[in-house]
Amino acid sequence: MMERTMAADVAKRMDARVRLCGWVDRVTDHQGRRLVVLRDRTGTARLVAPADVVSAPRREAAIEVTGTVVPADAGDPGGPGVMVLVDGLVESGPVAADLPIGVGSPLEHRLDWRFLDLRRPRNLLVFEVQTTAERAMRHYWAEHGFIELHSPKLRPNPNRTGRELFTVPYFDRQAYLVQSPQFYKQMAMAAGFERVFEIGPVFRANPTATSRHDTEFTSVDVELSWVHSHEEVMDFEERWLRHVVSAVQADHGDEIARLFGVEVHVPEIPFPRVPLEEGRRLVEASAPHLIQPPGDLDAAGERALGRHVAREQGHDFVFVTDYPEATRPFYHMRTQPGSPLAMGFDLLWKGMEVTTGSQREHRYDVLVAQAEEHGVPLDPIRYYLDCFRFGCPPHGGFGLGLTRMLMSLLGEDDVREVTFLHRGPDRLSP
């Protein structure tokens, strides 16, 4: 069989006979000729044939075409360029009925027919960007000596607050779907792996349907040994993210601008740092109608802080630091013994939280005491606590939500637009 030519390469094959495969983007008849625009993952190609020789395929039919690349006719509605003079067209995948969705269909309806919705070039670009971003992440990790983990997704006990858990039958007992690989990353530090990463699914039984939450999503997790401050963790993350954004900008910046209307800016480092209480004061000064919850910022407050940093410092990113230890997990190290503050941080990107991280507490006695202060039962996490009894190095790390990163990169305001198949309280299919 003749080798396939991609739509983006047709112009390079002038006067050659080619074979194209793709979907029918649109069909028109013009002066006795049938004009078909074929779309594949690289772009579009114009096809032309006598209308009485090639029957009109329906829009979105999957077709295979053979023909010769020729200059476009001056009178062609598509304008100058090249076209394929068709000598054979096969409908490999005919369309059986009118399409159930269009570009203007409501998002909820489009999600019912997600495989059709994903055919749009705009949606294809989302996952090309995701692929490039993950490739750049892995390249940076490889260059800096990281080991990849694939941690279990079934746990014997909850690993967060005991809320938002999915419980599943597990033979003669219950198991829980992981909400984070946190404990396993720390076990790897105790095992001497020193630098690890994982890209994998996590599950949160959040009953609230919002534009930035889902019940299953991909978490990007990093843990590093021999760090002595959360500042070192933030330093690593900002260098890593700069590398990732730079790769996306180089490979897709023009297409993102064309299809999403967003300019991808490679961030300067260091990223701004704002202690939580200062951030709350800035929000109250710039948006006094927003009343923030004690010891935290809500989504509206994060957006307000992001706007302030962008306006005053010209930066899309800001680390929020110095959270009260009572609001952070028990395994976050405190800034000093007896301090009310934890060595943790959140990273906001264009006003949306994309990362939570910290310096971890690695000293067994201190960790046990902090767990007891937080009211965490010790027996169910004994296997975790044992990791710190036999020589564990100081360490820290972070977790980043992949879909939130894509939302920030592409300027999307709904996580469902950047998720292959969304899972939420009211959606379990397709």
N, C-alpha and C positions, 0 to 999 in steps of 0.2 A: 504493500500500500504506500502511496505517496506520503512523504513526510509532511506533517502539519506545519503550516505557517500561521503565526499569531497575527492578530489584527494590527498591532503596533509595528509589525515588520513588513507589511504589504508594500509600502512605498519603496522599500529597498529591493523589491523583486520585479522592477519594471520589465515588461515583455516576457516574464517567466510564467509558466503554468504553476498554479498553487492549489493547495487544499486548505480550506478554512473550516473550523468547527466553532459553533457558538449558538447564541439565541437571537431570534428575530427581534430587533429593537423597534423597527417600524417598517411599513410597506406603503409605497405610493406608486401610482401609475402615471406616466408622463410621456406623451407623444408616442403611444404604442409600445412603450417599454415598461418593464416592471423594475422598479428601484427598491432594493432591500438594504437596510442597514443592519449588518450583523455585529453583535456585541460579544466579546469574550473578556476574560479577566484583564487583558492588557489595553483594551480600548474598543474602537469601532472600525469597521471597514464597509465601504460602499460596494454593493453588488448591482449589476445591471444585466437584464436579459429581455428578449422579446416577450411581451405579455402573453402571446398565444403559445409560447413554448414552455414557460415555467409557471405553474399554478401559484396562486398567492398563498403563502404560508401565514398562519395566524400569528399575531404578536406573541412573543415568548416561546414559540415553538423552538425546539432544539434541532438545528440543521447542520448538515455537512455539505460543503460546496466545493466544486472544482471549477477552475476557469483561468483566464489569462489576465495579468495585470496590465492595464492600459491607461493612458492619460484620460482624465475626466473630460467629457464633452463640455464645450463652452456654455451650452444651454442647460447643463445639468443643474437642477435645483440646489444641489449640494455645493456648487461652486467649483473652483479649480482644485486640482489635486490628482489623485489616482482612483481608479475603480477596478473591480474585477469583472471581466466579461464572462458571464457564467455559461458553462457548457454542461453542468450537471448539478442538480440540487436534490438532496434526499432529506425528508423530514424524519430524522432519527427518533425524535420524541415529539409527536404531534400534540397540539393543545386541544383538549376535549370539550372545553366550555369557555364562556367568557371569564376573564380573570376576576376573582372575588375581591381584589383590592387594587387601589391605585395610589399614586404619590400623595394625594390629598386625603387618604383614608385616615381615620383616627388611629392613634398609636395602639390602643387596646385591640382594635380590629386587625391591624397589621401584624400584631404579635400572634394572632390566631393562625396566620398564614406566614410565619416567619421565614420559611424557605424562599417564598416569593419576594418578600420584603428585602431579604439579604442580597438579591440580585442587583439592586441598585448600586451604581458605581460608588456612591457616597458611603454605603454600608460596607462594600468590599474594602474601601480604604481604611475603615476603622480597624479591620483585622490585619491588614497589611502593616499599619502603624503598630498594632499590638505585637506582631511578629518581629518587626524591626526592633522595638523596645526590648523585648525579651532577649533577642539575640545580642543586643548591646549590653544588657545586664550580665548575661553569661560571659561575654567577652571580658568585661571588667573584672568579674569574679575570678575568671581563669588567670588573668594577668596578676591578681593579687592573692593567689594561693588558696582559694576557697574549695571546699568539698561539698558536693550536692547531697542532700538528704531526701529520703522518701519516707516520712514518718507515718505511723498508723493513723487511720481516720476513725477507728473505733477505740473508745477508751473505757476503762473500768469504772471511772468516776468523773464527775464534772471537773473542769480545770479553770473555771473562771469564778463567777459569783453564785453559781447555782441557778441563775436565771437564763432565759433564752436557750434552753437545752432541747435538743431532739433526743428522745429516748427510744431505743429499739430493742426488741427481744433478742437475747443472745444465749441460745441453748437454755440452760436452767437459771439464767439471771438476766439482769438488764445491762445494756451498754449504752454509751453516749457518743453521738457524733461530735468530732472535735470542733471547738470554737476557735482554736489557735494551736499551732505546734509549739507553743512557748516552752512547755516542760521538756519536750524532746530536744529542742535546740540546746537547752541548758544541760541536758544529759550528755550531749555531744561535747560540750565544753569540759565536763567532768571526765569524759573519755579521752581527752587530749586531742580532739580534732582541730581545735583552735579557731578555725574560720569556716563557717558553714552557711549554706543558703538552701532554701526550698521554695519552689513555686507549686502551689497545690490548693485544692479546695478546702474551705472551712464552712461551717454551718452555724447559723444563728437563728433561733426560733423567735425572731422579732415579729410580734403580731401587727406592728404598725406599718402600713404601706406608705412610703415616702418616695420622693424622687431620687434619693441617694442611698436607699437601703435595699437589701435583698436577703433572702434566707440561705442562699448558697452563693459563694463568690470565690474568686481566686485571690489568695493571699501570697504576697512576696515577702519572705522572711529572711532575716540576716542575723547572725550572732558572731561576735568576735571576742576572743580571749585576750588577756593582758591589756585591758583598757582600765584606766583609773578615774575616769570621769565620763559622764554622759556627753560632755563636750567632744570627746574623741569619737563617740558614736555619731554625733551630728556632723563632725568634720568628714567622716567617711561617707555618710549618706549624701551630703551635698556634692562631693566630688563624683560619686557614683551617678547621681541624678543628672549632673551636668553632662557627663559622658553619654547617658541615655538620650537626653533631649537633643544633644548635638547630633547624634546618629539619626534621630527622627527628622530633625530639621534638614539635614543633608539629603536624605532619601525621599522625603515626602513633603517638604515645606511648601513647594509650589502648589501641589495638589491639595493640601490642606487649606491653603489660602483660597484656591479656586472653588472647592466644594463646600468648605465650612466657613469661609470668610474670616479665618483666624490666622494671625501671624505667629509662627512658632519662634519664641525668643530663647536663645541659649542663656541660662542664668549666670550672672556673675557670682563668684564666691569670695568671701563667705556670705551665706544667707543672713538676713537680719535675725536677731534674737530679741524676744520681748518677754520678760517675766509676766506671769499670768495677771498679777494685780495691776501692773502697768497697762497691760492689754485691756483689762476691764475699765480702767480710768479713761483710756483712749476711746473706747467704745461709748462710754457714757458722755464724753465730751463731744464726739462727732455725731452720735445718734442717741440723744438723751431719752428718746421714747422707748429704747430697748432696755428692758430690765433683765440683767443677767442673773442666772442662778448662782448661789453662793459657791465659791471655790471652783468655778468653771466658766466656760463660754458656751452658749447654745449656738445652733446653726446660724441664726441671724447675727449674733455677736461675732462669730468667726468671719462671716462675710463682711461685716463692718470693719473689723480689724484688717482684713485683707485689702479692702479699699483704701484704708488709711495708709498702710505700708506702701501700696502701689503709688499713691498720690505723693507721699512725702519722701519715699526712698526709691521709687521707680523699680520696685522689685515684685515679682509674682509670688515669691515664697517668703514665709516667716516661720521660724521656730518659736513656739510658745513654751516657756520653761517655768520651773519653780511652782509646780502644782502642790497643793496640800497633800501630805502623805496619806491622809485619811480617804482621799478620793482616788488614790492609785492602788494597784494590786499590791498585795503584801510583799511580793518579791522585789519590788523596787527599792534600791538603796536610798537611804536618807542622806541629805547633804552633809550631815554630821551627826554624831550620837545625840539622840534626844531632840533632833530638829523636827519641826512640824512640816518641813518641806521634803519632797522626794526628788531624786536625781533623774527625773523623767521629763519627757517633752512630747509635744504634738507638732507635726509639720502641716501648715496650711499652704495650699497651692491655689492661688486666686480665691482665697477665702473659704476653701473647703478642706477639712481635715482629711489628709491622705495617709498619714503615718502616725503611729504611736510607738515610742521607744523609751529606753532608759538604760542606766547603769543598773545591773542586777545585784542583789545582795547574795554573796557567795559564802559568807561565814555561817556555819551551821547554827551556832547558838543564837546569833542575831536573827537569822531567818526564822527559826522556831519561835522566838519571842515576838517577831512581827506578825507571824501567822496567828499566834494566840491573841495579840492585840486586835487583829482584824476579825476575830471570831471564826477563823478557819479551823475546822476539825483536823487534827493531825493524823489520825489513823488512816483515813482514806488516801492521804498523800505521803505516806511513809516511804514508799518506793522513790518518790521524788526527793524528799528530804535526805534520804540516804546518799544521794549523789554528792552531797556537800560534806560528808563525814570523812572522806578519804583523800583529801587534797584536791580542791577545785580552784582553778585560777580565777582572778577577778575578770569579769566579762560584762558585756552589754550588747544590745541589739535593737532591732526595730522590725515592725511589720507594716507593709504598705498594701493598700487595696488596689489591685490592678485596674478594676473598672473605674474607680474614682480618679486614678491617674489619667486614664483615657478621657474621662469627662473634662478634666482640667486642660489637657493638651488640646482637645478639639472644641472646647467651648460649648459642650453639650450640657443641658440642665436636667437630663433624666437618665439614670443609670441603665434603663431598659434599652436605650438607643445604642449603647456600646457593649451590650452583653449578647453573646451568641444566642443563648436561650435563657431567658430570665426565670428565676424562681422567687416567688413572693408569697405572702399569706393567701392571695387569691389566684395564684397561678402555679400549676404543677404540670402543665402540658402546653405546647407539644414538648 
